[in-house]
Amino acid sequence: MAFPSTRNASVATADWSTAAALPPNRMADSGGFELVKRVATAVVLVPVVLFLVLRAPVWVLAAFAALVVVLATREFLSLSQHYHVRPFFSATYVYNGVYFAALAIAGGIEKPLLSTAGFVYSTAFAAALAPFIFLTVGMTCGSLREALPAAAVSTLAFTYIALPVGFLVQLRQQWAGAFYLFYLLLVVWAGDILAYFIGRALGRHSMSPRVSPKKTWEGAAASLFASLSVGALIFDHAREISQFFLSLHLIQPRDGMFSLEKPSLWPIVALSGAVNLAAQLGDLLESLIKRGAEVKDSGALLPGHGGMLDRIDALLFAAPVLWYYAAVRVLA
């Protein structure tokens, strides 16, 4: 997931020709200023996110995740208006809020097997129930012609945004959950950062000109390389990293990955590759949604990064991959 530039989705249109028309020195200045904003925002947000992931109780993490979901959902529903859909903002917020309230309550379950099994059943039920809830809401709106697309968009908002973020919250409850989340963030961020710089410096072959002209195969290869390397390094030093976090009182012993639990190298290489490919697919999917809506960014909440959805798009696809790997280890 790259760090997109900022513009509000409700008013912005995708005017890529403007950048092309700028003189080279103006383009360089603009790019440099954007990079400064991206770095400044990251310097503020990254420590906060890592502290919440490592140290905060599960219910606090669930509350923070709910806020992220509300902000990203608002941007997604605003994007849907560019497709001539009138979404159910309030109903979608309420449904997502109830889901994360349940996750916060379940955060008190300290047995990974029980919490994982309960999460699977409750999430499947919530996903199956969502279309019926939103269709029922649609029956009360003025135009029945608008009800079906609005219900579909609200259901998609739940399954596309709320459920994957819910996977992150539940992953925190599993054995070594804090370590897994730390691994996920660093693997995705490393791929994102190297793809950005290599793509800008060496990118020549566009992956999908219609969807995202700036994404190149060179950048994608660099992203994969970075994720594989960082993922292997993190697990190779899993005990040392866990011990360091433990010494700072950032994690409990059950939240770290110690030597007896550490998996072998090649499964981690495969996992890191799968996480990276899922992250890149998530980034491309959000680009497709924005291109169809003819906007450049999902919002303007985060300077230098765009909207909240721009910031988490890769995690929305990568999180279920890592959750499945960790859940299999718990349930096996």
Buried (B, 14 or more C-beta within 10 A) or exposed (E): BBBBBBBBBBEBEBEEEEBEEEEEEEEEEEBEEBBEBBEEBBEEEEEEBBEBBBBBEBBEBBBBBBEBBBBBBBBBBBBBBBEEBBBBBEBBBEBBBEBBBBBBEBBEBEEBEEBBBBBEEBBEEBBEEBBEBBBEBBEEBEEEEBBEBBBBBBBBBBBBBBBBBBBBBBBBBBBBBBBBBBBBBBBBBBBBBBBBEBBBEEBEEBBEEEBBEBBBEBBBBBBBBBBBBBBBBBBEBBBEBBBEBBEEEBBEEBBBBBEEBBEEEEEBBEBBBBBBBBBBBBBBBBBBBBBBBEBBBBBBBBBBBBBBBBBBBBBBBBBBBBBEBBBEBBEE
